[in-house]
Amino acid sequence: MRRKPNASESNPKCVHLIILLLGLLSCGAVYMSMSRFNNHGNINVDKIGTLSNLGGENVQENEGRCRGVERLELWGKAVKWGSEFKVNSPQECCKACQDMCNNGPCLCDTWVFCSNRSSCGDRFGECWLKKQDDTMVPERQEAGEVSMWTSGLVVGKGEGIIGLETEYGTLHITLFPTCSPHSFLHILELLRLRHCAGCHIFRAESRGQSWDSQGNHIKDSSYGPPYALIQGTLEVQGLEFQNIPNEFQPSIKRGSVAWVGSGPEFFISLANHDEWKGTYTVFGTVRPEDMAIADRIAELPTKPDVWEGIHVSVLKRPVPLKFHRIN
Ligand SMILES: *[C@@H]1O[C@H](CO)[C@@H](O)[C@H](O)[C@H]1NC(C)=O
């Protein structure tokens, strides 16, 4: 994936190494159930949910981590007091919060773990489980100094969905707060602003002859161009963009919403790009029935361009974007 030339090329790419800790936790499960949903009714059920369907071992290594944001303290009403509940890792704290979700609404949507051994002292390992008044507007403790806490968010089934509004219709996107928390907080910030001045789609490429309407690659065809994606930016005018570290990087599926590098450019994939597994931070997935809107945008008039040797199709008229809340 190429960035649009001249877009924040001067920012050094900040590649954070995520420390791999526990085995598969919830992201894998969420993503698998999303792929199942994506493919609902159209497919070879045998393959769904298997790791090979998600791209194999590399993906297993890369996904499924319950992640938090370091040096962030989220506020909210405590449902379990950390002074009486200690665990060994942020992942365990996250898991404890998730365990309060079952199938209904989550009784816990926020976990806060005392993670800095030297500043936490005796409190190291405290795991506070909290519930926000509104999960989509989490309260944060403005840390004047460096916070000793690591925090994360958890949403239940049917929650964490936002609307990405275009003139061709609204794409409902399910976000992945547990796997891609920095991305999630960034999108919440855009929601809070209500406008997204400058956010737009500028590149549009169809599935061509290489991928079918379900996003499956057609045997022996090329992997593009066209590359079966729409690409744009979520950089808001007048707001400094904080680079997003590497988060959840599974295989790219039809409907995957992912950053190009550390953002603010992003793309929505129109096809299953297994050839891109482990490359892009995926922060959401488009509701399957809304993918027709993305396909439609991919058919708009374009002009050819070349970015760093890659042939791309740039929209003659960019499509402005805006976010709004769904739930
Ligand atoms: C932990 O806290 C100390 C100060 O007590 C600070 O110097 C250090 O950078 C912190 N570590 C992290 C990873 O935040």
The ligand as an SDF file (V2000), in Angstrom:
LIG
                    3D

 14 14  0  0  0  0  0  0  0  0999 V2000
    7.5080    4.5970   35.2970 C   0  0  0  0  0  0  0  0  0  0  0  0
    7.5630    5.6530   36.2090 O   0  0  0  0  0  0  0  0  0  0  0  0
    8.8130    6.3350   36.2900 C   0  0  0  0  0  0  0  0  0  0  0  0
    8.6940    7.3810   37.3460 C   0  0  0  0  0  0  0  0  0  0  0  0
    8.2910    6.8350   38.5510 O   0  0  0  0  0  0  0  0  0  0  0  0
    9.1560    6.9140   34.9460 C   0  0  0  0  0  0  0  0  0  0  0  0
   10.4400    7.5210   35.0030 O   0  0  0  0  0  0  0  0  0  0  0  0
    9.1380    5.8280   33.8770 C   0  0  0  0  0  0  0  0  0  0  0  0
    9.3300    6.4050   32.5970 O   0  0  0  0  0  0  0  0  0  0  0  0
    7.7980    5.1080   33.9130 C   0  0  0  0  0  0  0  0  0  0  0  0
    7.8190    4.0110   32.9460 N   0  0  0  0  0  0  0  0  0  0  0  0
    6.9050    3.8960   31.9990 C   0  0  0  0  0  0  0  0  0  0  0  0
    7.0460    2.7150   31.1020 C   0  0  0  0  0  0  0  0  0  0  0  0
    5.9730    4.6740   31.8710 O   0  0  0  0  0  0  0  0  0  0  0  0
  1  2  1  0
  1 10  1  0
  2  3  1  0
  3  4  1  0
  3  6  1  0
  4  5  1  0
  6  7  1  0
  6  8  1  0
  8  9  1  0
  8 10  1  0
 10 11  1  0
 11 12  1  0
 12 13  1  0
 12 14  2  0
M  END
$$$$
